[in-house]
Amino acid sequence: MARDTTDFRPIEGVDELVAYLAAGNKPRDQWRIGTEHEKFPFYVDGNAPVPYGGERGIRAILEGMQQKLGWDPIIDDGRIIGLV
């Protein structure tokens, strides 16, 4: 169930929905436990949300962490959106 799926037909029944979801399953021996952690940053001065761009933005933060920590970037539509 990758994001690059090109079949945009509407699902027309429960069996079709179950089959679609089951297609994304991994075998039990490949199951892993993971977490997703999100924080929403705000500037201390004024409590404004931090924008994506700019020298004090999300992109700059992620790029700085990538350089300092050696993590791999998650890229979406040419933009860094996370690190792994």
N, CA, C and O atoms as CSV, one atom per row, in Angstrom:
chain,resi,resn,atom,element,x,y,z
A,1,MET,N,N,0.835,-1.187,0.000
A,1,MET,CA,C,0.000,0.000,0.000
A,1,MET,C,C,0.874,1.243,0.000
A,1,MET,O,O,0.746,2.114,0.861
A,2,ALA,N,N,1.748,1.307,-0.965
A,2,ALA,CA,C,2.648,2.445,-1.084
A,2,ALA,C,C,1.898,3.678,-1.550
A,2,ALA,O,O,0.798,3.583,-2.094
A,3,ARG,N,N,2.498,4.823,-1.336
A,3,ARG,CA,C,1.871,6.080,-1.722
A,3,ARG,C,C,1.806,6.258,-3.225
A,3,ARG,O,O,1.045,7.095,-3.711
A,4,ASP,N,N,2.588,5.489,-3.975
A,4,ASP,CA,C,2.588,5.657,-5.419
A,4,ASP,C,C,1.550,4.772,-6.119
A,4,ASP,O,O,1.661,4.516,-7.318
A,5,THR,N,N,0.562,4.315,-5.387
A,5,THR,CA,C,-0.514,3.506,-5.951
A,5,THR,C,C,-1.249,4.298,-7.018
A,5,THR,O,O,-1.534,5.482,-6.839
A,6,THR,N,N,-1.556,3.634,-8.136
A,6,THR,CA,C,-2.227,4.336,-9.229
A,6,THR,C,C,-3.656,3.865,-9.454
A,6,THR,O,O,-4.322,4.375,-10.355
A,7,ASP,N,N,-4.150,2.924,-8.682
A,7,ASP,CA,C,-5.519,2.435,-8.826
A,7,ASP,C,C,-6.431,3.296,-7.959
A,7,ASP,O,O,-6.488,3.124,-6.741
A,8,PHE,N,N,-7.138,4.215,-8.590
A,8,PHE,CA,C,-7.983,5.144,-7.848
A,8,PHE,C,C,-9.460,4.765,-7.905
A,8,PHE,O,O,-10.324,5.585,-7.593
A,9,ARG,N,N,-9.757,3.510,-8.307
A,9,ARG,CA,C,-11.153,3.072,-8.318
A,9,ARG,C,C,-11.693,3.089,-6.890
A,9,ARG,O,O,-10.975,2.749,-5.950
A,10,PRO,N,N,-12.938,3.479,-6.725
A,10,PRO,CA,C,-13.533,3.401,-5.386
A,10,PRO,C,C,-13.662,1.941,-4.941
A,10,PRO,O,O,-13.947,1.062,-5.753
A,11,ILE,N,N,-13.453,1.697,-3.672
A,11,ILE,CA,C,-13.674,0.364,-3.106
A,11,ILE,C,C,-15.177,0.188,-2.978
A,11,ILE,O,O,-15.875,1.060,-2.459
A,12,GLU,N,N,-15.671,-0.955,-3.459
A,12,GLU,CA,C,-17.115,-1.121,-3.571
A,12,GLU,C,C,-17.714,-2.134,-2.614
A,12,GLU,O,O,-18.904,-2.434,-2.716
A,13,GLY,N,N,-16.945,-2.663,-1.701
A,13,GLY,CA,C,-17.518,-3.618,-0.763
A,13,GLY,C,C,-16.540,-3.961,0.342
A,13,GLY,O,O,-15.348,-3.662,0.263
A,14,VAL,N,N,-17.072,-4.596,1.373
A,14,VAL,CA,C,-16.258,-4.962,2.536
A,14,VAL,C,C,-15.149,-5.929,2.139
A,14,VAL,O,O,-14.007,-5.774,2.572
A,15,ASP,N,N,-15.474,-6.921,1.321
A,15,ASP,CA,C,-14.456,-7.898,0.916
A,15,ASP,C,C,-13.306,-7.232,0.164
A,15,ASP,O,O,-12.143,-7.587,0.356
A,16,GLU,N,N,-13.632,-6.281,-0.680
A,16,GLU,CA,C,-12.599,-5.567,-1.431
A,16,GLU,C,C,-11.734,-4.724,-0.489
A,16,GLU,O,O,-10.520,-4.638,-0.674
A,17,LEU,N,N,-12.349,-4.111,0.507
A,17,LEU,CA,C,-11.601,-3.329,1.497
A,17,LEU,C,C,-10.674,-4.229,2.302
A,17,LEU,O,O,-9.506,-3.897,2.508
A,18,VAL,N,N,-11.189,-5.367,2.758
A,18,VAL,CA,C,-10.375,-6.309,3.530
A,18,VAL,C,C,-9.192,-6.799,2.696
A,18,VAL,O,O,-8.072,-6.883,3.200
A,19,ALA,N,N,-9.431,-7.121,1.430
A,19,ALA,CA,C,-8.347,-7.586,0.554
A,19,ALA,C,C,-7.297,-6.503,0.354
A,19,ALA,O,O,-6.100,-6.790,0.345
A,20,TYR,N,N,-7.737,-5.264,0.195
A,20,TYR,CA,C,-6.806,-4.145,0.010
A,20,TYR,C,C,-5.924,-3.970,1.244
A,20,TYR,O,O,-4.708,-3.821,1.125
A,21,LEU,N,N,-6.530,-3.988,2.417
A,21,LEU,CA,C,-5.758,-3.830,3.653
A,21,LEU,C,C,-4.841,-5.027,3.889
A,21,LEU,O,O,-3.698,-4.854,4.312
A,22,ALA,N,N,-5.327,-6.234,3.622
A,22,ALA,CA,C,-4.526,-7.444,3.826
A,22,ALA,C,C,-3.306,-7.468,2.909
A,22,ALA,O,O,-2.284,-8.057,3.260
A,23,ALA,N,N,-3.397,-6.841,1.748
A,23,ALA,CA,C,-2.267,-6.809,0.816
A,23,ALA,C,C,-1.070,-6.071,1.406
A,23,ALA,O,O,0.058,-6.272,0.956
A,24,GLY,N,N,-1.294,-5.231,2.396
A,24,GLY,CA,C,-0.206,-4.492,3.025
A,24,GLY,C,C,0.383,-5.183,4.241
A,24,GLY,O,O,1.319,-4.664,4.850
A,25,ASN,N,N,-0.146,-6.343,4.607
A,25,ASN,CA,C,0.339,-7.065,5.781
A,25,ASN,C,C,1.720,-7.654,5.549
A,25,ASN,O,O,2.088,-8.005,4.427
A,26,LYS,N,N,2.479,-7.754,6.640
A,26,LYS,CA,C,3.764,-8.448,6.614
A,26,LYS,C,C,3.573,-9.800,7.292
A,26,LYS,O,O,2.683,-9.952,8.129
A,27,PRO,N,N,4.398,-10.779,6.938
A,27,PRO,CA,C,4.354,-12.046,7.669
A,27,PRO,C,C,4.677,-11.801,9.148
A,27,PRO,O,O,5.422,-10.882,9.489
A,28,ARG,N,N,4.106,-12.633,10.011
A,28,ARG,CA,C,4.253,-12.452,11.461
A,28,ARG,C,C,5.724,-12.349,11.887
A,28,ARG,O,O,6.044,-11.577,12.790
A,29,ASP,N,N,6.618,-13.112,11.255
A,29,ASP,CA,C,8.029,-13.073,11.663
A,29,ASP,C,C,8.726,-11.770,11.272
A,29,ASP,O,O,9.873,-11.544,11.658
A,30,GLN,N,N,8.045,-10.912,10.512
A,30,GLN,CA,C,8.602,-9.610,10.146
A,30,GLN,C,C,7.937,-8.462,10.903
A,30,GLN,O,O,8.222,-7.294,10.637
A,31,TRP,N,N,7.057,-8.789,11.842
A,31,TRP,CA,C,6.403,-7.742,12.626
A,31,TRP,C,C,7.436,-7.033,13.491
A,31,TRP,O,O,8.349,-7.667,14.019
A,32,ARG,N,N,7.295,-5.742,13.634
A,32,ARG,CA,C,8.159,-4.931,14.489
A,32,ARG,C,C,7.289,-3.928,15.236
A,32,ARG,O,O,6.177,-3.609,14.816
A,33,ILE,N,N,7.808,-3.450,16.329
A,33,ILE,CA,C,7.120,-2.407,17.077
A,33,ILE,C,C,7.874,-1.112,16.837
A,33,ILE,O,O,9.099,-1.068,16.947
A,34,GLY,N,N,7.151,-0.079,16.515
A,34,GLY,CA,C,7.778,1.217,16.280
A,34,GLY,C,C,6.892,2.322,16.822
A,34,GLY,O,O,5.730,2.101,17.162
A,35,THR,N,N,7.450,3.488,16.896
A,35,THR,CA,C,6.681,4.633,17.364
A,35,THR,C,C,6.847,5.785,16.391
A,35,THR,O,O,7.826,5.869,15.650
A,36,GLU,N,N,5.888,6.643,16.415
A,36,GLU,CA,C,5.982,7.885,15.661
A,36,GLU,C,C,5.881,8.997,16.689
A,36,GLU,O,O,5.019,8.974,17.567
A,37,HIS,N,N,6.759,9.954,16.570
A,37,HIS,CA,C,6.819,11.011,17.576
A,37,HIS,C,C,6.754,12.357,16.875
A,37,HIS,O,O,7.611,12.675,16.051
A,38,GLU,N,N,5.763,13.128,17.193
A,38,GLU,CA,C,5.624,14.445,16.574
A,38,GLU,C,C,5.597,15.523,17.649
A,38,GLU,O,O,5.001,15.351,18.712
A,39,LYS,N,N,6.239,16.607,17.355
A,39,LYS,CA,C,6.216,17.799,18.214
A,39,LYS,C,C,5.822,18.976,17.340
A,39,LYS,O,O,6.182,19.024,16.164
A,40,PHE,N,N,5.106,19.900,17.888
A,40,PHE,CA,C,4.717,21.098,17.159
A,40,PHE,C,C,5.446,22.281,17.777
A,40,PHE,O,O,5.104,22.715,18.876
A,41,PRO,N,N,6.455,22.809,17.074
A,41,PRO,CA,C,7.282,23.871,17.658
A,41,PRO,C,C,6.652,25.254,17.531
A,41,PRO,O,O,5.989,25.577,16.545
A,42,PHE,N,N,6.884,26.049,18.558
A,42,PHE,CA,C,6.458,27.448,18.593
A,42,PHE,C,C,7.639,28.276,19.068
A,42,PHE,O,O,8.425,27.828,19.903
A,43,TYR,N,N,7.761,29.482,18.536
A,43,TYR,CA,C,8.794,30.394,19.012
A,43,TYR,C,C,8.443,30.851,20.421
A,43,TYR,O,O,7.282,31.133,20.717
A,44,VAL,N,N,9.442,30.924,21.284
A,44,VAL,CA,C,9.231,31.384,22.655
A,44,VAL,C,C,8.772,32.838,22.654
A,44,VAL,O,O,7.884,33.221,23.416
A,45,ASP,N,N,9.391,33.643,21.788
A,45,ASP,CA,C,9.020,35.056,21.722
A,45,ASP,C,C,7.773,35.225,20.845
A,45,ASP,O,O,7.882,35.317,19.623
A,46,GLY,N,N,6.616,35.264,21.456
A,46,GLY,CA,C,5.375,35.516,20.742
A,46,GLY,C,C,4.503,34.297,20.502
A,46,GLY,O,O,3.368,34.440,20.046
A,47,ASN,N,N,4.998,33.105,20.794
A,47,ASN,CA,C,4.227,31.871,20.637
A,47,ASN,C,C,3.730,31.614,19.214
A,47,ASN,O,O,2.721,30.933,19.031
A,48,ALA,N,N,4.416,32.143,18.217
A,48,ALA,CA,C,4.030,31.900,16.827
A,48,ALA,C,C,4.542,30.523,16.397
A,48,ALA,O,O,5.621,30.112,16.824
A,49,PRO,N,N,3.792,29.809,15.566
A,49,PRO,CA,C,4.284,28.517,15.084
A,49,PRO,C,C,5.504,28.700,14.182
A,49,PRO,O,O,5.596,29.677,13.438
A,50,VAL,N,N,6.425,27.763,14.253
A,50,VAL,CA,C,7.637,27.813,13.440
A,50,VAL,C,C,7.260,27.421,12.007
A,50,VAL,O,O,6.668,26.361,11.803
A,51,PRO,N,N,7.592,28.252,11.009
A,51,PRO,CA,C,7.270,27.916,9.619
A,51,PRO,C,C,8.227,26.857,9.075
A,51,PRO,O,O,9.235,26.537,9.706
A,52,TYR,N,N,7.905,26.321,7.908
A,52,TYR,CA,C,8.794,25.342,7.291
A,52,TYR,C,C,10.083,26.001,6.815
A,52,TYR,O,O,11.170,25.489,7.080
A,53,GLY,N,N,9.980,27.121,6.122
A,53,GLY,CA,C,11.145,27.770,5.534
A,53,GLY,C,C,11.793,28.776,6.460
A,53,GLY,O,O,11.321,29.018,7.571
A,54,GLY,N,N,12.878,29.357,5.988
A,54,GLY,CA,C,13.578,30.384,6.756
A,54,GLY,C,C,14.720,29.817,7.565
A,54,GLY,O,O,14.813,28.609,7.783
A,55,GLU,N,N,15.601,30.724,8.013
A,55,GLU,CA,C,16.800,30.269,8.739
A,55,GLU,C,C,16.484,29.697,10.117
A,55,GLU,O,O,17.321,29.009,10.702
A,56,ARG,N,N,15.290,29.970,10.647
A,56,ARG,CA,C,14.875,29.396,11.935
A,56,ARG,C,C,13.667,28.475,11.755
A,56,ARG,O,O,12.901,28.259,12.694
A,57,GLY,N,N,13.501,27.936,10.546
A,57,GLY,CA,C,12.342,27.109,10.232
A,57,GLY,C,C,12.593,25.617,10.391
A,57,GLY,O,O,13.694,25.183,10.730
A,58,ILE,N,N,11.541,24.845,10.137
A,58,ILE,CA,C,11.591,23.391,10.269
A,58,ILE,C,C,12.660,22.778,9.364
A,58,ILE,O,O,13.413,21.898,9.781
A,59,ARG,N,N,12.715,23.256,8.122
A,59,ARG,CA,C,13.716,22.712,7.195
A,59,ARG,C,C,15.124,22.902,7.751
A,59,ARG,O,O,15.929,21.971,7.723
A,60,ALA,N,N,15.428,24.085,8.251
A,60,ALA,CA,C,16.758,24.359,8.808
A,60,ALA,C,C,17.033,23.466,10.021
A,60,ALA,O,O,18.151,22.981,10.196
A,61,ILE,N,N,16.023,23.253,10.847
A,61,ILE,CA,C,16.187,22.386,12.025
A,61,ILE,C,C,16.511,20.962,11.582
A,61,ILE,O,O,17.458,20.352,12.078
A,62,LEU,N,N,15.715,20.433,10.640
A,62,LEU,CA,C,15.930,19.060,10.182
A,62,LEU,C,C,17.275,18.901,9.479
A,62,LEU,O,O,17.970,17.907,9.692
A,63,GLU,N,N,17.646,19.868,8.646
A,63,GLU,CA,C,18.945,19.789,7.963
A,63,GLU,C,C,20.094,19.860,8.965
A,63,GLU,O,O,21.093,19.158,8.808
A,64,GLY,N,N,19.966,20.694,9.986
A,64,GLY,CA,C,20.991,20.780,11.020
A,64,GLY,C,C,21.123,19.480,11.796
A,64,GLY,O,O,22.233,19.028,12.076
A,65,MET,N,N,19.984,18.873,12.145
A,65,MET,CA,C,20.016,17.589,12.853
A,65,MET,C,C,20.617,16.499,11.969
A,65,MET,O,O,21.367,15.647,12.445
A,66,GLN,N,N,20.284,16.534,10.683
A,66,GLN,CA,C,20.822,15.551,9.745
A,66,GLN,C,C,22.342,15.635,9.700
A,66,GLN,O,O,23.023,14.611,9.761
A,67,GLN,N,N,22.875,16.841,9.593
A,67,GLN,CA,C,24.326,17.027,9.535
A,67,GLN,C,C,24.992,16.633,10.844
A,67,GLN,O,O,26.034,15.977,10.846
A,68,LYS,N,N,24.395,17.031,11.944
A,68,LYS,CA,C,25.010,16.801,13.251
A,68,LYS,C,C,24.902,15.341,13.695
A,68,LYS,O,O,25.836,14.805,14.292
A,69,LEU,N,N,23.769,14.697,13.406
A,69,LEU,CA,C,23.517,13.354,13.920
A,69,LEU,C,C,23.717,12.246,12.890
A,69,LEU,O,O,23.756,11.067,13.241
A,70,GLY,N,N,23.846,12.629,11.608
A,70,GLY,CA,C,24.073,11.637,10.569
A,70,GLY,C,C,22.847,10.831,10.179
A,70,GLY,O,O,22.983,9.770,9.570
A,71,TRP,N,N,21.663,11.303,10.510
A,71,TRP,CA,C,20.437,10.585,10.156
A,71,TRP,C,C,20.120,10.777,8.680
A,71,TRP,O,O,20.598,11.721,8.051
A,72,ASP,N,N,19.311,9.875,8.135
A,72,ASP,CA,C,18.885,9.961,6.737
A,72,ASP,C,C,17.595,10.766,6.645
A,72,ASP,O,O,16.708,10.618,7.486
A,73,PRO,N,N,17.487,11.620,5.627
A,73,PRO,CA,C,16.283,12.438,5.492
A,73,PRO,C,C,15.120,11.658,4.878
A,73,PRO,O,O,15.322,10.741,4.082
A,74,ILE,N,N,13.922,12.031,5.257
A,74,ILE,CA,C,12.705,11.575,4.586
A,74,ILE,C,C,12.297,12.732,3.689
A,74,ILE,O,O,12.025,13.833,4.167
A,75,ILE,N,N,12.256,12.479,2.387
A,75,ILE,CA,C,11.970,13.529,1.409
A,75,ILE,C,C,10.580,13.310,0.823
A,75,ILE,O,O,10.238,12.193,0.435
A,76,ASP,N,N,9.790,14.357,0.757
A,76,ASP,CA,C,8.466,14.307,0.135
A,76,ASP,C,C,8.334,15.508,-0.791
A,76,ASP,O,O,8.401,16.655,-0.347
A,77,ASP,N,N,8.147,15.241,-2.065
A,77,ASP,CA,C,7.989,16.303,-3.059
A,77,ASP,C,C,9.178,17.272,-3.025
A,77,ASP,O,O,9.010,18.482,-3.173
A,78,GLY,N,N,10.389,16.712,-2.825
A,78,GLY,CA,C,11.599,17.519,-2.827
A,78,GLY,C,C,11.906,18.238,-1.525
A,78,GLY,O,O,12.884,18.981,-1.447
A,79,ARG,N,N,11.094,18.031,-0.513
A,79,ARG,CA,C,11.302,18.707,0.780
A,79,ARG,C,C,11.601,17.692,1.871
A,79,ARG,O,O,11.002,16.617,1.915
A,80,ILE,N,N,12.529,18.039,2.746
A,80,ILE,CA,C,12.825,17.185,3.890
A,80,ILE,C,C,11.688,17.348,4.905
A,80,ILE,O,O,11.364,18.461,5.320
A,81,ILE,N,N,11.087,16.210,5.299
A,81,ILE,CA,C,9.950,16.271,6.227
A,81,ILE,C,C,10.193,15.473,7.500
A,81,ILE,O,O,9.367,15.495,8.412
A,82,GLY,N,N,11.308,14.774,7.570
A,82,GLY,CA,C,11.598,13.974,8.750
A,82,GLY,C,C,12.968,13.347,8.631
A,82,GLY,O,O,13.666,13.527,7.633
A,83,LEU,N,N,13.346,12.609,9.661
A,83,LEU,CA,C,14.648,11.941,9.712
A,83,LEU,C,C,14.466,10.531,10.241
A,83,LEU,O,O,13.607,10.273,11.085
A,84,VAL,N,N,15.294,9.613,9.727
A,84,VAL,CA,C,15.290,8.238,10.242
A,84,VAL,C,C,16.709,7.798,10.506
A,84,VAL,O,O,16.934,6.670,10.944
